[in-house]
């Protein structure tokens, strides 16, 4: 896959039934890519596949549970067998558990890690050898600003996202010179079903999943290492916390960045 080229590429997008994954699959199809869209939701995937009719590329729905190693292995193997290669892998599938640490139990962390962390690295490790052999490809992991700076009540979620962000940081360095790219996408609050019941302050206003999808396309084209979106507020928070941790904590409290859950 040449730098900047998405036409005729073959891509897998996990967590594609809604939100960022869905819009990323559509964005790729608009660019002429062949997209294998996966999630556990057959009905949503079928609707997504139909919505790509008439686009330059195509979307093919494949029901896959990223916590099942057999399923993810078959997904990669079948993609390569049918389409000849895998150019782009977008690891987006995830869950958002929310509770104070004092109310959490070990199984909360195990579940979050199983989906958010192992669900990504399992498929990455399966896809990587083929990309390295061809000296071409791009791996994208959608983590979170929470993977750089923790917010209160997000201890379980942050633990899994910090782990994935750290993994991608090392992977990117180890892939230097191999022809395979690695990008970490760190969104702030995104207007998706996962946080539809979370009311957030203006400083942390929700952005659209379409905006994140466009950022992913640009990141692949430009071979970017990390993308923080939106840029100013989250970047300031991360920098402030890196310079002096109490300052970052104070900003979280000042702007009430953790948000408030509302009942509908």
PASEBA-1860 file (N, C-alpha, C; in nm, 3 decimals):
! residues 264
1> XXXXXXXX> 0.085/-0.120/0.000/0.000/0.000/0.000/0.088/0.124/0.000 ~ 0.077/0.207/-0.103/0.157/0.327/-0.111/0.103/0.434/-0.017 ~ 0.193/0.520/0.026/0.154/0.629/0.115/0.047/0.714/0.047 ~ -0.063/0.738/0.119/-0.170/0.821/0.067/-0.271/0.749/-0.019 ~ -0.251/0.618/-0.040/-0.337/0.544/-0.132/-0.435/0.455/-0.056 ~ -0.564/0.478/-0.076/-0.666/0.390/-0.018/-0.746/0.318/-0.125 ~ -0.740/0.365/-0.250/-0.813/0.300/-0.358/-0.764/0.156/-0.374 ~ -0.859/0.064/-0.381/-0.832/-0.079/-0.402/-0.761/-0.146/-0.285
9> XXXXXXXX> -0.753/-0.080/-0.171/-0.696/-0.146/-0.054/-0.802/-0.236/0.010 ~ -0.754/-0.330/0.091/-0.840/-0.421/0.164/-0.827/-0.389/0.312 ~ -0.938/-0.362/0.378/-0.935/-0.318/0.517/-1.031/-0.398/0.603 ~ -0.989/-0.424/0.726/-1.078/-0.479/0.828/-1.105/-0.369/0.930 ~ -1.231/-0.352/0.965/-1.270/-0.256/1.069/-1.351/-0.331/1.174 ~ -1.303/-0.335/1.297/-1.378/-0.402/1.403/-1.469/-0.300/1.474 ~ -1.572/-0.351/1.539/-1.666/-0.263/1.606/-1.739/-0.174/1.509 ~ -1.779/-0.231/1.394/-1.833/-0.150/1.285/-1.985/-0.138/1.284
17> XXXXXXXX> -2.051/-0.187/1.387/-2.198/-0.183/1.386/-2.254/-0.044/1.412 ~ -2.174/0.044/1.473/-2.222/0.180/1.503/-2.102/0.270/1.527 ~ -2.132/0.399/1.543/-2.032/0.496/1.586/-1.910/0.505/1.497 ~ -1.793/0.512/1.559/-1.668/0.533/1.486/-1.642/0.423/1.385 ~ -1.665/0.298/1.425/-1.639/0.187/1.334/-1.725/0.192/1.210 ~ -1.853/0.221/1.229/-1.945/0.228/1.116/-1.904/0.339/1.019 ~ -1.876/0.456/1.074/-1.842/0.569/0.988/-1.705/0.553/0.923 ~ -1.614/0.483/0.989/-1.484/0.455/0.929/-1.499/0.360/0.811
25> XXXXXXXX> -1.580/0.257/0.827/-1.605/0.164/0.717/-1.662/0.237/0.596 ~ -1.757/0.326/0.619/-1.816/0.403/0.509/-1.714/0.498/0.447 ~ -1.632/0.560/0.531/-1.530/0.652/0.479/-1.431/0.579/0.389 ~ -1.392/0.459/0.429/-1.302/0.379/0.347/-1.368/0.341/0.214 ~ -1.494/0.301/0.221/-1.565/0.262/0.099/-1.578/0.379/0.003 ~ -1.595/0.497/0.057/-1.601/0.617/-0.029/-1.467/0.642/-0.098 ~ -1.360/0.595/-0.035/-1.227/0.612/-0.093/-1.191/0.499/-0.189 ~ -1.281/0.403/-0.206/-1.256/0.295/-0.301/-1.199/0.169/-0.241
33> XXXXXXXX> -1.201/0.158/-0.109/-1.147/0.040/-0.043/-1.250/-0.073/-0.037 ~ -1.200/-0.195/-0.027/-1.283/-0.310/0.005/-1.278/-0.330/0.155 ~ -1.392/-0.317/0.221/-1.394/-0.315/0.367/-1.464/-0.439/0.422 ~ -1.398/-0.507/0.512/-1.460/-0.616/0.586/-1.499/-0.557/0.720 ~ -1.628/-0.538/0.739/-1.681/-0.473/0.860/-1.727/-0.579/0.958 ~ -1.680/-0.571/1.081/-1.711/-0.675/1.178/-1.770/-0.619/1.307 ~ -1.852/-0.699/1.369/-1.903/-0.677/1.504/-1.984/-0.802/1.538 ~ -2.052/-0.799/1.652/-2.137/-0.913/1.688/-2.282/-0.893/1.644
41> XXXXXXXX> -2.312/-0.775/1.590/-2.450/-0.738/1.556/-2.478/-0.760/1.407 ~ -2.536/-0.873/1.374/-2.562/-0.907/1.234/-2.653/-0.807/1.165 ~ -2.762/-0.768/1.230/-2.858/-0.676/1.168/-2.793/-0.543/1.134 ~ -2.714/-0.489/1.227/-2.649/-0.360/1.204/-2.546/-0.371/1.092 ~ -2.474/-0.482/1.086/-2.375/-0.501/0.981/-2.441/-0.514/0.844 ~ -2.551/-0.586/0.839/-2.622/-0.600/0.712/-2.671/-0.464/0.662 ~ -2.720/-0.381/0.755/-2.766/-0.247/0.717/-2.649/-0.163/0.667 ~ -2.534/-0.177/0.731/-2.415/-0.104/0.689/-2.372/-0.147/0.550
49> XXXXXXXX> -2.373/-0.276/0.526/-2.334/-0.328/0.395/-2.423/-0.270/0.285 ~ -2.552/-0.265/0.312/-2.645/-0.212/0.213/-2.624/-0.062/0.190 ~ -2.586/0.008/0.295/-2.569/0.154/0.284/-2.450/0.191/0.196 ~ -2.362/0.094/0.170/-2.244/0.122/0.087/-2.272/0.102/-0.062 ~ -2.393/0.059/-0.095/-2.427/0.039/-0.236/-2.409/0.168/-0.315 ~ -2.340/0.159/-0.426/-2.318/0.276/-0.509/-2.190/0.352/-0.479 ~ -2.122/0.315/-0.371/-1.995/0.381/-0.338/-1.882/0.321/-0.423 ~ -1.772/0.393/-0.440/-1.660/0.339/-0.520/-1.604/0.208/-0.466
57> XXXXXXXX> -1.605/0.193/-0.335/-1.559/0.069/-0.275/-1.677/-0.017/-0.231 ~ -1.651/-0.111/-0.141/-1.757/-0.201/-0.097/-1.738/-0.237/0.049 ~ -1.846/-0.279/0.113/-1.843/-0.323/0.252/-1.901/-0.464/0.259 ~ -1.829/-0.551/0.327/-1.872/-0.689/0.343/-1.886/-0.719/0.492 ~ -2.005/-0.757/0.533/-2.033/-0.782/0.675/-1.988/-0.921/0.716 ~ -1.912/-0.926/0.824/-1.868/-1.054/0.880/-1.886/-1.048/1.031 ~ -1.979/-1.125/1.083/-2.002/-1.126/1.228/-1.880/-1.187/1.297 ~ -1.822/-1.112/1.390/-1.702/-1.157/1.459/-1.702/-1.105/1.601
65> XXXXXXXX> -1.667/-1.190/1.694/-1.649/-1.152/1.834/-1.499/-1.142/1.859 ~ -1.450/-1.020/1.886/-1.306/-1.000/1.899/-1.248/-1.067/2.024 ~ -1.333/-1.112/2.114/-1.283/-1.182/2.232/-1.259/-1.330/2.205 ~ -1.295/-1.376/2.086/-1.279/-1.516/2.048/-1.163/-1.528/1.950 ~ -1.051/-1.584/1.996/-0.933/-1.594/1.912/-0.956/-1.675/1.786 ~ -1.037/-1.778/1.794/-1.066/-1.857/1.675/-1.137/-1.776/1.569 ~ -1.230/-1.692/1.612/-1.305/-1.610/1.516/-1.216/-1.503/1.452 ~ -1.132/-1.438/1.532/-1.045/-1.333/1.476/-0.939/-1.393/1.384
73> XXXXXXXX> -0.888/-1.510/1.420/-0.791/-1.576/1.331/-0.855/-1.608/1.197 ~ -0.977/-1.663/1.200/-1.046/-1.697/1.075/-1.077/-1.572/0.994 ~ -1.110/-1.462/1.063/-1.139/-1.337/0.994/-1.021/-1.293/0.909 ~ -0.902/-1.292/0.969/-0.782/-1.251/0.897/-0.750/-1.351/0.786 ~ -0.756/-1.479/0.818/-0.722/-1.582/0.719/-0.816/-1.578/0.599 ~ -0.946/-1.564/0.624/-1.043/-1.561/0.515/-1.030/-1.434/0.433 ~ -0.999/-1.323/0.499/-0.980/-1.197/0.426/-0.865/-1.211/0.327 ~ -0.754/-1.266/0.372/-0.637/-1.284/0.285/-0.666/-1.386/0.176
81> XXXXXXXX> -0.737/-1.492/0.213/-0.768/-1.596/0.114/-0.858/-1.544/0.003 ~ -0.959/-1.466/0.040/-1.056/-1.418/-0.058/-1.004/-1.298/-0.136 ~ -0.940/-1.204/-0.066/-0.901/-1.078/-0.128/-0.752/-1.068/-0.160 ~ -0.674/-1.166/-0.119/-0.534/-1.171/-0.156/-0.438/-1.105/-0.060 ~ -0.490/-1.020/0.028/-0.403/-0.949/0.122/-0.489/-0.873/0.222 ~ -0.424/-0.816/0.321/-0.487/-0.724/0.416/-0.398/-0.602/0.426 ~ -0.451/-0.488/0.384/-0.371/-0.365/0.381/-0.388/-0.281/0.507 ~ -0.510/-0.275/0.559/-0.540/-0.186/0.671/-0.619/-0.262/0.776
89> XXXXXXXX> -0.581/-0.247/0.899/-0.656/-0.304/1.011/-0.689/-0.192/1.108 ~ -0.817/-0.171/1.133/-0.863/-0.071/1.229/-0.926/-0.143/1.348 ~ -0.861/-0.135/1.462/-0.912/-0.197/1.584/-0.992/-0.094/1.662 ~ -1.123/-0.109/1.658/-1.211/-0.009/1.718/-1.309/-0.068/1.819 ~ -1.330/-0.199/1.815/-1.428/-0.261/1.904/-1.393/-0.232/2.050 ~ -1.494/-0.196/2.129/-1.467/-0.167/2.269/-1.594/-0.151/2.351 ~ -1.576/-0.150/2.482/-1.685/-0.125/2.575/-1.644/-0.012/2.668 ~ -1.744/0.051/2.730/-1.717/0.165/2.819/-1.780/0.140/2.955
97> XXXXXXXX> -1.713/0.063/3.041/-1.762/0.047/3.178/-1.732/0.173/3.258 ~ -1.824/0.213/3.344/-1.807/0.339/3.418/-1.851/0.320/3.563 ~ -1.757/0.332/3.653/-1.788/0.326/3.796/-1.665/0.370/3.874 ~ -1.685/0.423/3.995/-1.569/0.459/4.078/-1.487/0.334/4.112 ~ -1.358/0.351/4.128/-1.271/0.237/4.158/-1.314/0.168/4.286 ~ -1.360/0.245/4.385/-1.399/0.183/4.512/-1.518/0.088/4.497 ~ -1.595/0.104/4.389/-1.710/0.017/4.365/-1.679/-0.095/4.265 ~ -1.557/-0.097/4.215/-1.523/-0.194/4.111/-1.471/-0.324/4.172
105> XXXXXXXX> -1.475/-0.429/4.092/-1.420/-0.558/4.131/-1.328/-0.605/4.019 ~ -1.248/-0.706/4.049/-1.147/-0.752/3.954/-1.209/-0.793/3.820 ~ -1.326/-0.854/3.825/-1.387/-0.899/3.700/-1.425/-0.783/3.607 ~ -1.447/-0.664/3.662/-1.472/-0.547/3.578/-1.352/-0.520/3.488 ~ -1.234/-0.528/3.547/-1.109/-0.503/3.473/-1.081/-0.615/3.375 ~ -1.110/-0.736/3.415/-1.089/-0.850/3.326/-1.175/-0.838/3.201 ~ -1.300/-0.798/3.218/-1.389/-0.782/3.103/-1.342/-0.670/3.011 ~ -1.305/-0.556/3.070/-1.259/-0.444/2.989/-1.131/-0.478/2.913
113> XXXXXXXX> -1.040/-0.545/2.979/-0.915/-0.584/2.913/-0.941/-0.687/2.803 ~ -1.033/-0.778/2.827/-1.064/-0.881/2.729/-1.113/-0.819/2.598 ~ -1.198/-0.719/2.608/-1.252/-0.656/2.488/-1.160/-0.546/2.436 ~ -1.128/-0.449/2.519/-1.059/-0.329/2.474/-0.912/-0.350/2.444 ~ -0.847/-0.438/2.518/-0.704/-0.461/2.498/-0.677/-0.589/2.420 ~ -0.711/-0.703/2.478/-0.682/-0.829/2.411/-0.761/-0.843/2.280 ~ -0.880/-0.784/2.275/-0.958/-0.788/2.152/-0.890/-0.717/2.037 ~ -0.802/-0.623/2.069/-0.725/-0.553/1.965/-0.593/-0.624/1.936
121> XXXXXXXX> -0.516/-0.655/2.040/-0.383/-0.710/2.012/-0.391/-0.851/1.954 ~ -0.497/-0.923/1.984/-0.512/-1.058/1.929/-0.516/-1.052/1.776 ~ -0.597/-0.964/1.721/-0.609/-0.956/1.576/-0.488/-0.886/1.514 ~ -0.427/-0.792/1.587/-0.305/-0.728/1.537/-0.195/-0.831/1.520 ~ -0.175/-0.915/1.621/-0.068/-1.015/1.615/-0.093/-1.118/1.505 ~ -0.219/-1.141/1.472/-0.251/-1.233/1.362/-0.224/-1.169/1.227 ~ -0.256/-1.041/1.214/-0.241/-0.972/1.085/-0.098/-0.929/1.057 ~ -0.021/-0.905/1.161/0.111/-0.844/1.147/0.210/-0.924/1.061
129> XXXXXXXX> 0.221/-1.057/1.080/0.321/-1.130/0.999/0.303/-1.113/0.849 ~ 0.179/-1.116/0.801/0.154/-1.100/0.659/0.194/-0.961/0.610 ~ 0.165/-0.859/0.690/0.203/-0.723/0.652/0.355/-0.709/0.648 ~ 0.423/-0.767/0.746/0.568/-0.759/0.750/0.630/-0.832/0.632 ~ 0.573/-0.945/0.596/0.624/-1.021/0.482/0.612/-0.942/0.353 ~ 0.501/-0.868/0.339/0.481/-0.788/0.219/0.545/-0.651/0.229 ~ 0.593/-0.618/0.350/0.651/-0.486/0.377/0.553/-0.375/0.340 ~ 0.427/-0.397/0.376/0.323/-0.300/0.344/0.204/-0.323/0.434
137> XXXXXXXX> 0.139/-0.213/0.472/0.019/-0.224/0.555/0.012/-0.113/0.657 ~ -0.102/-0.106/0.723/-0.119/-0.002/0.826/-0.214/-0.053/0.933 ~ -0.173/-0.037/1.058/-0.252/-0.079/1.173/-0.296/0.045/1.250 ~ -0.425/0.055/1.276/-0.481/0.167/1.350/-0.552/0.113/1.473 ~ -0.524/0.170/1.589/-0.596/0.135/1.711/-0.666/0.260/1.763 ~ -0.796/0.248/1.784/-0.873/0.358/1.841/-0.872/0.339/1.992 ~ -0.797/0.424/2.062/-0.794/0.417/2.208/-0.880/0.531/2.261 ~ -0.821/0.626/2.330/-0.900/0.737/2.387/-0.805/0.836/2.451
145> XXXXXXXX> -0.849/0.960/2.463/-0.775/1.055/2.546/-0.762/0.998/2.687 ~ -0.861/0.917/2.728/-0.855/0.848/2.857/-0.738/0.751/2.864 ~ -0.677/0.721/2.751/-0.558/0.637/2.748/-0.431/0.715/2.768 ~ -0.444/0.845/2.790/-0.330/0.932/2.821/-0.347/1.003/2.955 ~ -0.472/1.037/2.988/-0.502/1.106/3.113/-0.632/1.050/3.169 ~ -0.625/0.992/3.286/-0.742/0.930/3.346/-0.841/1.031/3.400 ~ -0.969/0.993/3.392/-1.077/1.073/3.450/-1.144/0.993/3.561 ~ -1.192/1.063/3.661/-1.260/0.995/3.770/-1.381/0.918/3.717
153> XXXXXXXX> -1.408/0.806/3.779/-1.513/0.710/3.743/-1.479/0.629/3.618 ~ -1.363/0.654/3.559/-1.324/0.581/3.439/-1.206/0.488/3.465 ~ -1.185/0.450/3.589/-1.068/0.367/3.623/-1.062/0.237/3.546 ~ -1.175/0.169/3.534/-1.178/0.040/3.462/-1.148/0.063/3.314 ~ -1.218/0.158/3.255/-1.200/0.189/3.113/-1.059/0.238/3.085 ~ -1.011/0.331/3.168/-0.878/0.388/3.146/-0.769/0.281/3.152 ~ -0.784/0.186/3.242/-0.683/0.081/3.254/-0.664/0.008/3.122 ~ -0.774/-0.025/3.056/-0.764/-0.096/2.929/-0.712/-0.007/2.817
161> XXXXXXXX> -0.751/0.119/2.818/-0.708/0.209/2.712/-0.562/0.252/2.729 ~ -0.517/0.269/2.853/-0.375/0.296/2.876/-0.292/0.179/2.824 ~ -0.338/0.058/2.848/-0.265/-0.061/2.804/-0.251/-0.063/2.652 ~ -0.361/-0.036/2.581/-0.358/-0.039/2.435/-0.273/0.076/2.379 ~ -0.283/0.193/2.441/-0.201/0.306/2.398/-0.053/0.274/2.414 ~ -0.015/0.213/2.525/0.125/0.175/2.547/0.172/0.071/2.447 ~ 0.088/-0.028/2.419/0.121/-0.130/2.320/0.149/-0.066/2.185 ~ 0.061/0.025/2.142/0.077/0.089/2.012/0.200/0.178/2.007
169> XXXXXXXX> 0.235/0.238/2.120/0.354/0.323/2.126/0.480/0.241/2.095 ~ 0.486/0.121/2.150/0.600/0.033/2.126/0.594/-0.026/1.985 ~ 0.475/-0.071/1.944/0.461/-0.129/1.810/0.506/-0.032/1.703 ~ 0.465/0.093/1.715/0.502/0.194/1.615/0.654/0.205/1.601 ~ 0.723/0.204/1.715/0.869/0.215/1.712/0.935/0.092/1.650 ~ 0.881/-0.024/1.684/0.940/-0.148/1.632/0.913/-0.166/1.483 ~ 0.810/-0.101/1.431/0.777/-0.114/1.289/0.854/-0.017/1.200 ~ 0.930/0.072/1.259/1.005/0.170/1.181/1.096/0.099/1.080
177> XXXXXXXX> 1.083/0.139/0.954/1.167/0.082/0.850/1.116/-0.046/0.789 ~ 1.000/-0.095/0.837/0.947/-0.222/0.785/0.850/-0.204/0.670 ~ 0.803/-0.081/0.649/0.701/-0.056/0.549/0.559/-0.064/0.604 ~ 0.547/-0.107/0.730/0.416/-0.117/0.795/0.399/0.000/0.891 ~ 0.288/0.070/0.881/0.262/0.184/0.967/0.174/0.149/1.085 ~ 0.180/0.231/1.189/0.095/0.212/1.307/0.051/0.348/1.357 ~ -0.078/0.363/1.379/-0.134/0.490/1.425/-0.225/0.467/1.543 ~ -0.212/0.552/1.644/-0.301/0.551/1.759/-0.395/0.669/1.748
185> XXXXXXXX> -0.525/0.644/1.749/-0.625/0.749/1.745/-0.678/0.767/1.887 ~ -0.671/0.890/1.938/-0.712/0.919/2.074/-0.825/1.023/2.073 ~ -0.950/0.977/2.060/-1.061/1.072/2.061/-1.096/1.115/2.204 ~ -1.154/1.234/2.213/-1.216/1.274/2.339/-1.355/1.212/2.344 ~ -1.452/1.285/2.391/-1.590/1.234/2.395/-1.647/1.232/2.254 ~ -1.701/1.118/2.216/-1.758/1.103/2.082/-1.907/1.071/2.095 ~ -1.986/1.134/2.012/-2.132/1.119/2.019/-2.172/0.985/1.958 ~ -2.163/0.880/2.040/-2.198/0.745/1.997/-2.294/0.684/2.099
193> XXXXXXXX> -2.359/0.573/2.065/-2.449/0.508/2.161/-2.380/0.469/2.291 ~ -2.248/0.450/2.288/-2.176/0.405/2.406/-2.184/0.505/2.521 ~ -2.194/0.635/2.488/-2.201/0.737/2.595/-2.323/0.828/2.577 ~ -2.429/0.773/2.521/-2.547/0.857/2.495/-2.611/0.907/2.624 ~ -2.589/0.838/2.735/-2.647/0.881/2.862/-2.551/0.965/2.946 ~ -2.442/1.006/2.886/-2.343/1.086/2.960/-2.350/1.232/2.917 ~ -2.383/1.319/3.012/-2.386/1.463/2.985/-2.249/1.519/3.017 ~ -2.188/1.589/2.921/-2.051/1.637/2.939/-2.047/1.790/2.930
201> XXXXXXXX> -1.947/1.852/2.991/-1.936/1.998/2.987/-1.895/2.045/2.848 ~ -1.916/2.174/2.823/-1.883/2.233/2.693/-1.735/2.213/2.660 ~ -1.650/2.223/2.761/-1.506/2.204/2.740/-1.476/2.067/2.682 ~ -1.563/1.971/2.710/-1.543/1.834/2.663/-1.659/1.791/2.574 ~ -1.707/1.884/2.493/-1.824/1.857/2.408/-1.802/1.738/2.317 ~ -1.907/1.661/2.297/-1.896/1.543/2.212/-1.876/1.583/2.066 ~ -1.788/1.510/2.000/-1.767/1.531/1.858/-1.835/1.417/1.782 ~ -1.854/1.435/1.653/-1.922/1.332/1.575/-1.828/1.218/1.541
209> XXXXXXXX> -1.885/1.100/1.526/-1.804/0.985/1.486/-1.754/1.002/1.342 ~ -1.827/1.077/1.261/-1.782/1.104/1.124/-1.651/1.181/1.125 ~ -1.638/1.274/1.220/-1.514/1.352/1.229/-1.396/1.262/1.264 ~ -1.417/1.167/1.353/-1.311/1.074/1.389/-1.275/0.987/1.269 ~ -1.377/0.942/1.195/-1.352/0.859/1.077/-1.267/0.934/0.974 ~ -1.298/1.061/0.954/-1.218/1.140/0.859/-1.074/1.154/0.908 ~ -1.058/1.166/1.039/-0.923/1.176/1.096/-0.846/1.047/1.074 ~ -0.914/0.934/1.082/-0.849/0.805/1.060/-0.800/0.795/0.915
217> XXXXXXXX> -0.883/0.836/0.821/-0.843/0.834/0.680/-0.720/0.921/0.659 ~ -0.721/1.042/0.714/-0.606/1.132/0.699/-0.481/1.074/0.764 ~ -0.498/1.012/0.879/-0.384/0.955/0.950/-0.317/0.845/0.869 ~ -0.397/0.762/0.804/-0.340/0.656/0.721/-0.269/0.715/0.600 ~ -0.331/0.813/0.539/-0.269/0.876/0.422/-0.134/0.940/0.456 ~ -0.127/1.003/0.572/-0.006/1.077/0.609/0.086/0.998/0.701 ~ 0.048/0.873/0.729/0.129/0.785/0.815/0.158/0.851/0.949 ~ 0.054/0.907/1.012/0.071/0.975/1.138/0.089/0.875/1.253
225> XXXXXXXX> 0.167/0.915/1.352/0.192/0.829/1.467/0.075/0.830/1.564 ~ 0.030/0.949/1.601/-0.082/0.966/1.695/-0.170/1.080/1.648 ~ -0.299/1.064/1.673/-0.394/1.170/1.642/-0.483/1.191/1.764 ~ -0.477/1.310/1.822/-0.565/1.347/1.932/-0.676/1.434/1.872 ~ -0.800/1.395/1.897/-0.912/1.466/1.836/-1.028/1.479/1.935 ~ -1.081/1.598/1.955/-1.037/1.727/1.901/-0.902/1.765/1.962 ~ -0.831/1.854/1.896/-0.692/1.877/1.934/-0.670/1.968/2.055 ~ -0.723/2.091/2.059/-0.676/2.187/2.161/-0.700/2.145/2.305
233> XXXXXXXX> -0.826/2.120/2.344/-0.856/2.091/2.484/-0.789/1.966/2.536 ~ -0.808/1.849/2.472/-0.743/1.728/2.519/-0.591/1.737/2.519 ~ -0.534/1.801/2.417/-0.388/1.815/2.412/-0.337/1.896/2.530 ~ -0.406/2.004/2.563/-0.368/2.086/2.677/-0.375/2.006/2.806 ~ -0.481/1.927/2.821/-0.497/1.846/2.942/-0.384/1.745/2.955 ~ -0.350/1.680/2.846/-0.243/1.579/2.848/-0.109/1.644/2.879 ~ -0.081/1.758/2.815/0.045/1.827/2.840/0.054/1.877/2.983 ~ -0.055/1.935/3.033/-0.056/1.986/3.170/-0.030/1.873/3.269
241> XXXXXXXX> -0.091/1.760/3.246/-0.074/1.647/3.337/0.066/1.591/3.328 ~ 0.126/1.594/3.207/0.262/1.544/3.191/0.363/1.633/3.262 ~ 0.339/1.765/3.256/0.429/1.860/3.322/0.416/1.851/3.474 ~ 0.291/1.844/3.523/0.267/1.839/3.667/0.133/1.771/3.691 ~ 0.137/1.650/3.738/0.015/1.569/3.752/-0.097/1.639/3.829 ~ -0.068/1.707/3.941/-0.177/1.776/4.013/-0.247/1.883/3.930 ~ -0.173/1.944/3.835/-0.236/2.044/3.748/-0.339/1.978/3.657 ~ -0.304/1.862/3.602/-0.400/1.789/3.521/-0.521/1.748/3.601
249> XXXXXXXX> -0.499/1.702/3.724/-0.610/1.663/3.812/-0.700/1.783/3.841 ~ -0.639/1.897/3.863/-0.716/2.019/3.893/-0.803/2.059/3.773 ~ -0.749/2.046/3.652/-0.827/2.079/3.532/-0.947/1.985/3.517 ~ -0.928/1.858/3.550/-1.039/1.763/3.544/-1.150/1.807/3.640 ~ -1.110/1.847/3.762/-1.210/1.891/3.860/-1.272/2.023/3.821 ~ -1.191/2.117/3.773/-1.239/2.250/3.738/-1.349/2.244/3.632 ~ -1.324/2.166/3.529/-1.419/2.161/3.417/-1.515/2.043/3.427 ~ -1.505/1.966/3.537/-1.592/1.851/3.558/-1.593/1.760/3.435
257> XXXXXXXX> -1.473/1.725/3.392/-1.457/1.651/3.268/-1.512/1.510/3.271 ~ -1.533/1.458/3.392/-1.587/1.321/3.400/-1.731/1.312/3.352 ~ -1.803/1.426/3.348/-1.941/1.426/3.301/-2.037/1.371/3.407 ~ -2.165/1.370/3.371/-2.269/1.325/3.461/-2.363/1.230/3.387 ~ -2.389/1.117/3.444/-2.482/1.023/3.382/-2.626/1.071/3.404 ~ -2.704/1.064/3.299/-2.844/1.108/3.308/-2.933/0.991/3.270 ~ -3.047/0.982/3.335/-3.143/0.878/3.305/-3.243/0.927/3.202 ~ -3.274/0.839/3.109/-3.368/0.878/3.001/-3.499/0.802/3.017
END
